[in-house]
Amino acid sequence: MTPRAQQVEPMTPTSMAPSGSARLPLVAVAQSDSARNLGLGMGGVGATPGASSFRSLHGNHGAAGGACSSGSPPELWVTKWVDYSSKYGVGYVLSDGTLGVCFNDSTKVILAGGKLDYITRRTLDKPEMRTTYTLENYPEDLKKKATLLRHFKNYLSSDALDKKEGATVGESGLPHDAFKQPQTTEPEQAAYVKKWTRNKHAILFQLSNKIVQVMFFDKTEAVLSSKSHTVTYVDKAGQVCEYPLSSALDVPNAELAKRLRYTRDILVNLLGVRTSELPAAA
C-alpha cells in the first residue's frame, strides 16, 4: 500500500500575551490558531454558583434561579480521555468515533474509518506531515505506536474506565450517545486533538478544526466553536446550555462567566494571541 502524505498547515508563532492583560473577545481567541508556547499563567477557579437569566440562542429566557434552554450539541468534542503522559501520552475518543493518541514526543496517531493516520512532530525546519496507512499495513518504525494505539483503543472502548497506575481518566458531560455523529467518509480529513494541556483545575483540548474544549474537574465543561460562534456549557447539575461567543462573558451567571474568563486566559497563553491582532467580536 502506498501511503498518502499531506502537509499539515503550519502554525504561525506569535509573541505571548500576558494573562488577563486585556478584555479579549472569546470568538477571536477561539478562532486563533497561532501558538508555540505552552507555559500557562493560571489563576484559581472558584465554584461560585449563579442562576442564569441570559437569553439562549433560541430566544428563550430563563427566570432568575431557573434553568436555561438546552442548545444544540457542538459539531465535535472529546467524549473520553486518558492522560497516561507519565509513560506514553494522552488518548481520547471524539464524538464522531475517531480515536487518537498524542504521544509525549509530540507525534500523533489517529484511527478513523479503519485508517491509521500518523502526524509527525513539527520542528523549526519541517512542518507537520500527515500520512495515511491501515492498522494492518504501516512502516516498521511505527510498530510500537500502532501497538500503543490498540491498547488505548481497547481501554477507551470499555464502558467503565478503570483507573490505571500513573493514569488519569475523564469523560465529557455532554450526552454523546444521543448526539453521536457519523464518522467522516474521508479519514485523512478527520479532525484530531492538535494541542492539550492540563493543570489542577481542568484539562483543555484544542482540536484541529479549532474547537476548544475545557473539562473542569468540578464536572463543569465548556466547548467553544468558532464555526458556529457559540459556547456550549455543562453546569454542575449536568444541564447543557448554549450561548453566543460574542457576549458569553457578559452572562449574569457567575459560575459560567468565571469559567469562560479562565478559559480565555488559558487560550491566550496556549495560543499566544496578541491583543492587537484580535478582531472585534461579531
Secondary structure per residue as TSV (DSSP state, phi and psi in degrees):
chain	resnum	aa	ss	phi	psi
A	1	M	-	360.0	131.0
A	2	T	-	-89.5	117.5
A	3	P	-	-68.5	148.5
A	4	R	E	-102.6	124.4
A	5	A	E	-112.0	143.1
A	6	Q	E	-141.6	147.3
A	7	Q	E	-82.7	128.5
A	8	V	-	-81.0	134.8
A	9	E	-	-55.6	124.0
A	10	P	-	-69.5	156.5
A	11	M	-	-101.8	128.8
A	12	T	-	-82.7	119.5
A	13	P	-	-71.7	143.8
A	14	T	-	-132.1	168.6
A	15	S	-	-72.3	154.3
A	16	M	-	-74.6	141.4
A	17	A	-	-100.2	134.5
A	18	P	-	-63.8	141.2
A	19	S	T	-61.6	128.8
A	20	G	T	71.4	18.7
A	21	S	S	-75.2	-19.5
A	22	A	S	-158.2	164.9
A	23	R	-	-80.8	108.7
A	24	L	-	-103.3	127.7
A	25	P	-	-61.8	129.3
A	26	L	H	-62.5	-33.4
A	27	V	H	-64.1	-37.5
A	28	A	H	-71.2	-41.0
A	29	V	H	-65.0	-42.2
A	30	A	H	-65.8	-29.7
A	31	Q	H	-78.4	-23.7
A	32	S	-	-69.9	139.5
A	33	D	-	-131.9	33.0
A	34	S	-	-112.7	122.3
A	35	A	-	-165.8	155.7
A	36	R	-	-145.9	-17.7
A	37	N	-	-104.0	142.3
A	38	L	-	-115.5	7.0
A	39	G	-	-73.4	128.1
A	40	L	-	-116.9	133.1
A	41	G	-	-102.2	98.4
A	42	M	-	-110.9	140.0
A	43	G	-	-99.6	176.1
A	44	G	-	-79.7	161.3
A	45	V	-	-117.1	120.4
A	46	G	-	-86.4	167.8
A	47	A	-	-110.9	56.8
A	48	T	-	-80.0	114.4
A	49	P	-	-73.2	153.8
A	50	G	-	-160.5	143.6
A	51	A	-	-92.2	136.9
A	52	S	-	-89.9	124.7
A	53	S	-	-117.8	15.7
A	54	F	-	-73.0	142.2
A	55	R	-	-71.5	130.5
A	56	S	-	-77.1	171.1
A	57	L	T	-64.7	-18.7
A	58	H	T	-91.0	5.5
A	59	G	S	86.2	7.1
A	60	N	-	-93.9	153.3
A	61	H	-	-112.8	134.5
A	62	G	-	-92.8	135.2
A	63	A	-	-69.1	155.6
A	64	A	T	-56.6	127.1
A	65	G	T	84.2	-2.2
A	66	G	S	-101.9	-175.9
A	67	A	-	-98.1	147.3
A	68	C	-	-85.0	166.4
A	69	S	-	-76.4	144.0
A	70	S	-	-75.4	143.6
A	71	G	-	-102.3	-175.9
A	72	S	-	-73.9	152.7
A	73	P	-	-70.6	156.9
A	74	P	-	-62.4	162.3
A	75	E	S	-69.3	-22.7
A	76	L	-	-165.2	144.9
A	77	W	-	-161.4	164.5
A	78	V	E	-79.5	125.9
A	79	T	E	-96.2	-37.2
A	80	K	E	-138.9	150.8
A	81	W	E	-151.6	154.6
A	82	V	E	-137.5	123.6
A	83	D	E	-93.6	102.2
A	84	Y	E	-116.9	34.8
A	85	S	T	-69.5	-9.9
A	86	S	T	-66.2	-19.2
A	87	K	T	-129.6	-48.5
A	88	Y	T	-123.5	-52.0
A	89	G	E	160.3	-156.6
A	90	V	E	-118.9	126.7
A	91	G	E	-105.7	155.1
A	92	Y	E	-157.3	161.2
A	93	V	E	-125.6	132.5
A	94	L	E	-92.0	165.8
A	95	S	T	-67.6	-15.5
A	96	D	T	-93.9	5.4
A	97	G	S	95.8	-9.8
A	98	T	-	-61.8	136.4
A	99	L	E	-118.0	140.2
A	100	G	E	-148.9	165.1
A	101	V	E	-136.0	130.3
A	102	C	E	-99.8	108.5
A	103	F	E	-80.0	161.5
A	104	N	T	-65.3	-19.8
A	105	D	T	-89.8	12.6
A	106	S	S	74.3	8.1
A	107	T	-	-87.9	165.6
A	108	K	E	-140.6	148.9
A	109	V	E	-128.3	146.1
A	110	I	E	-133.5	137.1
A	111	L	E	-115.7	110.9
A	112	A	E	-144.9	129.0
A	113	G	T	59.9	30.9
A	114	G	T	79.4	-0.3
A	115	K	E	-103.6	145.7
A	116	L	E	-107.3	118.5
A	117	D	E	-103.6	133.2
A	118	Y	E	-115.0	129.2
A	119	I	E	-117.3	121.7
A	120	T	-	-75.5	167.5
A	121	R	-	-77.3	135.5
A	122	R	-	-79.2	134.3
A	123	T	-	-124.5	178.8
A	124	L	S	-65.1	-27.9
A	125	D	S	-96.6	-24.6
A	126	K	-	-132.9	138.4
A	127	P	-	-78.2	170.7
A	128	E	-	-63.8	142.3
A	129	M	E	-123.0	133.4
A	130	R	E	-111.7	120.4
A	131	T	E	-123.3	137.2
A	132	T	E	-103.5	130.7
A	133	Y	E	-129.8	-164.5
A	134	T	E	-119.0	168.1
A	135	L	S	-72.9	-10.7
A	136	E	S	-105.9	-15.5
A	137	N	S	-135.3	103.9
A	138	Y	-	-154.4	164.0
A	139	P	-	-63.8	154.3
A	140	E	G	-59.9	-34.8
A	141	D	G	-72.9	-5.6
A	142	L	G	-101.4	4.6
A	143	K	H	-59.1	-45.4
A	144	K	H	-64.5	-42.5
A	145	K	H	-71.2	-34.6
A	146	A	H	-66.2	-38.0
A	147	T	H	-65.1	-43.5
A	148	L	H	-63.3	-37.4
A	149	L	H	-60.0	-41.6
A	150	R	H	-62.2	-41.9
A	151	H	H	-63.7	-44.3
A	152	F	H	-61.3	-41.4
A	153	K	H	-61.5	-47.5
A	154	N	H	-62.5	-39.1
A	155	Y	H	-68.3	-46.6
A	156	L	H	-75.9	-17.1
A	157	S	H	-80.4	-14.1
A	158	S	S	-73.0	150.3
A	159	D	S	-66.9	-38.2
A	160	A	S	-113.1	124.5
A	161	L	-	-86.8	96.0
A	162	D	-	-71.6	136.0
A	163	K	-	-73.0	128.7
A	164	K	-	-98.1	154.4
A	165	E	T	-62.9	127.9
A	166	G	T	83.4	1.6
A	167	A	-	-119.4	148.4
A	168	T	E	-121.5	135.1
A	169	V	E	-120.3	159.4
A	170	G	E	-163.3	162.2
A	171	E	E	-136.0	152.5
A	172	S	-	-72.8	150.7
A	173	G	S	-84.8	-4.3
A	174	L	S	-76.8	140.1
A	175	P	-	-76.6	76.1
A	176	H	H	-67.9	-24.1
A	177	D	H	-64.3	-37.0
A	178	A	H	-78.0	-27.0
A	179	F	H	-108.5	6.0
A	180	K	-	-54.7	132.8
A	181	Q	-	-100.8	155.3
A	182	P	-	-67.6	144.8
A	183	Q	-	-72.4	150.2
A	184	T	-	-59.2	146.3
A	185	T	S	-81.4	-6.9
A	186	E	-	-117.4	87.1
A	187	P	G	-56.8	-32.4
A	188	E	G	-68.3	-12.6
A	189	Q	G	-103.0	4.0
A	190	A	-	-61.4	137.2
A	191	A	-	-71.5	158.5
A	192	Y	-	-152.0	168.3
A	193	V	E	-75.8	117.1
A	194	K	E	-88.1	-38.7
A	195	K	E	-142.2	154.2
A	196	W	E	-149.2	156.5
A	197	T	E	-155.8	155.6
A	198	R	E	-146.3	143.5
A	199	N	-	-138.9	-165.8
A	200	K	S	-70.7	-15.2
A	201	H	S	-98.0	-32.5
A	202	A	E	-162.7	167.9
A	203	I	E	-122.8	137.1
A	204	L	E	-120.2	136.9
A	205	F	E	-122.1	131.3
A	206	Q	E	-110.4	117.4
A	207	L	E	-85.6	160.9
A	208	S	T	-67.2	-19.2
A	209	N	T	-93.2	14.9
A	210	K	S	76.0	9.6
A	211	I	-	-67.1	136.7
A	212	V	E	-122.2	127.8
A	213	Q	E	-127.8	130.5
A	214	V	E	-122.6	120.0
A	215	M	E	-106.2	109.9
A	216	F	E	-81.8	149.4
A	217	F	T	-80.5	4.8
A	218	D	T	-98.7	14.7
A	219	K	S	82.1	3.9
A	220	T	-	-88.4	163.9
A	221	E	E	-158.9	145.5
A	222	A	E	-134.9	134.0
A	223	V	E	-123.6	117.9
A	224	L	E	-103.8	129.8
A	225	S	E	-122.1	120.0
A	226	S	T	-80.4	-15.1
A	227	K	T	-74.6	-48.1
A	228	S	T	-95.0	-3.3
A	229	H	T	55.7	43.4
A	230	T	E	-132.7	160.9
A	231	V	E	-122.4	128.6
A	232	T	E	-101.0	126.5
A	233	Y	E	-121.8	133.3
A	234	V	E	-110.2	120.1
A	235	D	-	-87.8	-177.2
A	236	K	T	-64.8	-23.8
A	237	A	T	-87.1	-1.7
A	238	G	-	87.7	7.7
A	239	Q	-	-77.2	135.4
A	240	V	E	-105.1	124.6
A	241	C	E	-128.6	155.5
A	242	E	E	-126.8	135.2
A	243	Y	E	-134.7	154.7
A	244	P	E	-72.0	137.5
A	245	L	G	-61.2	-34.1
A	246	S	G	-62.7	-25.3
A	247	S	G	-130.6	15.1
A	248	A	G	-64.0	-28.7
A	249	L	G	-72.2	-11.8
A	250	D	G	-100.5	7.6
A	251	V	-	-66.9	142.1
A	252	P	S	-81.3	49.9
A	253	N	-	-131.6	103.1
A	254	A	H	-60.7	-38.5
A	255	E	H	-63.2	-47.9
A	256	L	H	-68.0	-47.9
A	257	A	H	-59.7	-41.1
A	258	K	H	-64.2	-40.1
A	259	R	H	-72.2	-32.7
A	260	L	H	-69.3	-38.2
A	261	R	H	-65.7	-38.1
A	262	Y	H	-65.0	-42.0
A	263	T	H	-61.7	-43.7
A	264	R	H	-58.2	-43.5
A	265	D	H	-65.3	-37.9
A	266	I	H	-63.1	-43.7
A	267	L	H	-65.6	-38.6
A	268	V	H	-59.3	-43.5
A	269	N	H	-76.2	-40.7
A	270	L	H	-69.0	-42.0
A	271	L	H	-94.5	-10.4
A	272	G	T	66.1	37.8
A	273	V	-	-75.3	133.8
A	274	R	-	-95.5	138.6
A	275	T	G	-61.2	-31.5
A	276	S	G	-69.4	-16.7
A	277	E	G	-94.6	-5.1
A	278	L	-	-83.9	125.1
A	279	P	-	-75.7	162.8
A	280	A	-	-68.6	144.9
A	281	A	-	-66.9	141.3
A	282	A	-	-74.2	360.0
